[in-house]
Amino acid sequence: MIWIVIILFITGLDQLTKYIVAGNIKHGQMIPVIDKFFYLTNVTNKGAAWSILQNRRYFLIIVPSIVSIVLFYILFKTDNRILKLSLSFILGGAIGNLIDRIFKRGGVIDFLDFHFGSYNFPTFNVADTFITIGTVLLAYYLLFIYKDPKAITTE
């Protein structure tokens, strides 16, 4: 049950932050938090990460929906806490971005904008942050914890 609470918390936090940004920062406006490094910026991304698959709204609704169903299935089938946590983070973020794509004209609100010298890292949001953390945890689980039950062991 805690995993559903985590998913709902992440989804709620994501939607709350996007609501605050949309209501207080004009589209395209940059508010410096740490000048020349970190800004709050209201932009709409009609694609996926790094703006790939621009204007593929239905693809970006259908595929993540199917993947989310599979991840929910795995979440309830596994007993491993790290796997459950990673899937909860990914699902919370995916649902947050899906809500935007379905109900907010097909795009997601991104607002965390970092600059490293002349390089401007792609603007992202809370959902993206949790998807990334969840993916790193999932990679850790797959590389260092998961054991294939069908693997042949020699003694």
Summary of the structure (lengths in Angstrom):
residues: 155
radius of gyration: 17.7
end to end distance: 40.0
largest distance: 65.6
contacts: 439
relative contact order: 0.18
helix: 58%
strand: 17%
